Amino acid sequence: MMFHGLFEEGDWSVPKRYGYGAGLPIAWRGWAVLGMYLAIVFATTLAPLAGVAVLIIAMTVLVLATCWLVVIAQRHARGGWRWRWGED
């Protein structure tokens, strides 16, 4: 399977010191997922040039990709997601 190594268990990012969520990735898998997401975001910026129908499809793809990124980031963040005030 081509993407077998991409979906292994483990921590891909560390939690943010302040606030809610994860910080930058610490593993190549996290960087790969972030890179794929940014490529999708960039591709959707070209959609308005193609017409309204393509724009609606592109926005749908962008929403689904954002949901995918949040689920993957939440699942692979060290310590999970919760509000943090700077303590260790």
Secondary structure, 3 states (H helix, E strand, C coil): CCCHHHHCCCCCEEECCEECCEEEECCHHHHHHHHHHHHHHHHHCCHHHCCHHHHHHHHHHHHHHHHHHHHHHHHCECCCCCCEECCC
